[in-house]
Structures are given as C-alpha cells and as structure tokens.
Amino acid sequence: MTDEKNNSKVVNPHDKVFREVYGNKENARSLLADKLPDKVLKLVDLNSLEISKDSFIEKELADYYSDMLYKVKLTDGSQGFIYVLFEHKSYYDRFVHLQLLEYMVKIWRLHIKQHEEKPVCLPIVIPLLVCHARQEWPENTERLSSLLSGPVEELAGYIPDFAFELYDLHRYSDDQIKGTIMSRVILLLFKHIRDPDLRQKLPGILALMRKLMEKETGLQWIEVVVRYLASALEDDELSVKQIKEIAEEAISKETGEYIMTLAEKLKNEGKLEGKLEGKLEGYRETIELSMAVKFPGDIGTVMARVNEIDDLDTLVEITKAIHTAKDISEILSLLK
C-alpha cells in the first residue's frame, strides 16, 4: 500500500460518517423514533429536536466511540437530552455503563455552566447505545447495577443506577433495520463493514439509494458513503473501482461515473491532507496547552469543539484569542 493511500485514510471513518448522517435532523429523528421505546416516545417531542455540536468523548477513546447529543422538549414542558453513543469496537465492552455515566455527568456539568445566572434542576438524559461488535451483546445487562456484586437490592438507595437503550445491530435482520434511507444505508454498512461477504451485501445496500438520487442531496449522500467505504476498507478488500461497478449496477451508470470523478478528488485530497492535518494538529495542541494554563476548568468543553474544527484560519484565530481573552465567553463565542 502506498503512502498516498495511507494519507487519504480518515483516522476514524466510523465517527465522521456517524456524525454526518445523524447530524441531520431527519435521520436523527428516524433513529430515535425507531429505537426508543413507546413509553419514552410518549414523553418526548421529537419535532422539537435540536442538535448539539458538543462531543464528550476523550481524545484517547476517539477511535472507539462516537456520540451525538440532542436537546428535546418533554411533554411536561421541561427540557431533556437524548445522548447517543456509538461504540465501534469489534468486541462488546461490558463496562460501557461507566463511559455513559461519565458523559452524562459531563452533560449535566455543561448544563449547569450554561445556566450559572439562575438555579436550575438537572435535565433528564436518556442514553442510547448503538453497537456493531462481532459478538452479540448479552441480554439483561443494560443496567449499571448488573455490574455490581453484593446485596444490590438492599443497598439500592446508595447506587447511582440507570439503564441505557441498546441498539445492537447484529440482533436485527437487514429487513428489520428501519428509518430514513440514509439511516438504513449507514446502519447496514456499520453492521456488515467487517463481514468477509461485504462485496455481496453492497449491491442491495446501495440499491436503497436510488430514490435519494431524485433529490438535490442525492450526490452529497453518495459522496458520504464512498468516502466512508474508501477510508474504512483497504484496496484489497474493496477498491473504489469495484464500488463504482457495484453502484452502476445497483443505482445508475451516472452514479458510477460520479464515483470515478470523486475517486480522483479523493486522490488529490490525499496528497495534501497529510501536510494540512499536521498543521491542524499542531494548532490544536497549542490551544490545549494554552487552555490548560489560562482556563483549565473549561478545557474539556473547548477542546471537544476545537477537535472538530478542520479550518486552519479558525484555529489560528482561537489560538490568538486565548492569549488576549479576559473571560472564557470570548473563546466560546468563536466556537459557535
């Protein structure tokens, strides 16, 4: 494999495509409407859904998790959150409850910080875990208390217990995976991305996108899928040329031609990406060090957003602002 090929790889393709697809309100509502239980949906107004840009994943865990936070109104008029954590390990993590608990606490701390001027109650946070591990998630392990030993029931009042909703893709047949076209496509790709017979599965998955090609956003979503496949797979698993041939058969000849044009674009991007990413990472590290000195209490909130910024000029501006800022609000205003 050439260096150029390596340069074109996205460090975490699962995270990038997850946030692209579920950073879209229609796709997000579709996922939540399908996977949250009826008792929850009766209390949540999904039409009020707002997408938060915040991420709560630590940098050292970014290869294993992705997340999305949605703000919603509850039927009693209060505000709540739905936190979706996508675990993209090949094995299940039986202690993921601790990750979820940590991120829920971060959400509450952020909420308190954003409402410092008046006393507030903590909002309800509903956690949903999406996973595609090779092994099926064990049943009846969604509660934190399932990890504990001892007289759990008798001491329940001292235990910070909660349960998460689980969407284990391997518990469902392909036909049972529902939602918008893009939500179905990406969930099916997540489910089968490690399968040795992905080449045989792909025509049926891409065929779902035919209707999308009638919309203005059709090519945009094709690009999202191709970028994901090109970054998540090696050439000896599935080349762009093979993806093009499958797309011509499953969608249209024009789609196949577009994919080859896109392949050239990806190749050219790969030549520049290494140099640019090095500069971006350098500024991110400078920002983190500067924050640690000047605003240490806010470093987590700021870096969660900074790590998503791919524009060099913006990072330069933030770096300069930290040195002159008298208040953290001056930095946060640049991150909106």
Helices and strands as residue ranges (DSSP letters): H 3-7, H 13-22, H 25-35, H 38-41, E 44-52, G 59-61, E 65-74, E 79-87, H 96-114, E 124-131, G 144-147, G 156-158, E 165-168, G 169-171, G 174-176, H 181-192, H 198-207, G 208-214, H 218-232, H 240-250, H 253-294, G 296-298, H 299-306, H 312-324, H 328-332, G 333-335
